[in-house]
Amino acid sequence: MLLCAVCCAEIDVAFVVDSSTKSQRQFTWNQMLTFVSLILDRLTVSQVALRVSFVTYGVRANVEFRLSQYNDRQSAKQRIRSMRYLGSGGSNLPDALDALRNQVFQTNAGARSLAPWVAVVVTDRSPTIRAQQLVSVASQVRGAGIQIIPVGVIGSGQLNRNILTQIAYAQAQLTTVNDYNQLPGVASQVSDWICNSHLGK
């Protein structure tokens, strides 16, 4: 198992996964969860090293678990594998970003003030709200020191890549794939970005 030294240091990371309705959703939802698990396989999860949180969103966001809840990788992965998609129709990414800033990356919710704060956003749909609202909320999130790493599936035809550039913390740290089965191929790159997040702190 590959681990870089900084992944044993303090990093707080939240995975934000689009759980809105589309065709064959159960299959694609499982592929997105598998992608998150592959990233976790490359990270050291513990209370003194990397802490992990998970947020799903459709019409509204839901914080599935907070940063202080799981002390090891296997427990976090088991919880993630058990999640069901919301299937609520809308894709409210601004609400998910608000949840990051107000519910996840707060010291009273387990976030550590000296740790890099990283959010990996996995989506296959453009938000079903005004673009200006997304830009405003994303700016507030970045202003709070949260490093957003967008991962987009653009082959569905429902995601505009410009959405990802508008929310990314750094333009060099966003990636897209054409199909869900290509997600495993970028898991290593995303884990490296997380591991190097201390450079942006």
C-alpha angles and dihedrals in degrees: 000000000000117000127167119214096246090057086070089058127082112294127153112206131179125193114214112194128186108237101176124131124275136140118296087009098159091058095046092042090056090050091054092049090049088052091055090049091053090054091049090052087068096048135075108236117196141118091263098040127030118356122197136207132179131213127184125192142189120139085348137009127257125195102220094188137349133236096262097049104085127044100188141038098245094054091050092047092049091053091048093050090055095056121113125209117256096228091197100143104235127082107218104178094162090061089051091051090048089053090054093054099040105031110021109033096049123113091229088057095053102274115139117225094216096046124091110255113220131178121192108200115198115190143153098187138063112240116270092226136074114302092224091061090054092049091051095048093044089053090053091049093051089046089057088059097257113145109216116205109188121204115188135189102209100171090082088073091227099094126077109209090216087071089064094049090052094057102034118114089213125015090222090060105065129087140187135198130195096226140019093247088063093061094090088060092065098041092095092051093050092048089051090053089052091048091052094046091108086074090066097044 
